[in-house]
Amino acid sequence: MPDPNFFGGAVQYTEKGGDWISVAADDRPFGRPNWRSPNWADHMPKQANYRCLGVAELASAVLRGTPHRSSGALASHALEVKHAILKAGLEGGAIAVRSRVERPAPLSDVDAMALWAEEAF
């Protein structure tokens, strides 16, 4: 997994016994590197930093009175999943994830670009 503090990077996965498959996000509208910290060493690359996208989606949903994707239930579930991954890595074996949450609809590239361009407000 790429650095979860940024968008972009490559996700690698494999099916049991298969070869690793790499899926890069650099060609996606919000996967392109666009930011570099002035505190980083010269050799550090730019990162895709579009953190305001989630806030823009939330604000647009509030203004329109539509459901947003950043619910507390989803955040709690994501935290439980991440904790289970860490625990499984330490202890080995499978760790049950008990929480369930309805998966929000994906944010399409077109919808994301509209938020970025302030067309949704």
Secondary structure as GFF3:
##gff-version 3
##sequence-region A 1 121
A	DSSP	beta_strand	10	13	.	.	.	ID=ss1
A	DSSP	beta_strand	21	24	.	.	.	ID=ss2
A	DSSP	alpha_helix	52	64	.	.	.	ID=ss3
A	DSSP	alpha_helix	72	91	.	.	.	ID=ss4
A	DSSP	alpha_helix	109	116	.	.	.	ID=ss5
###
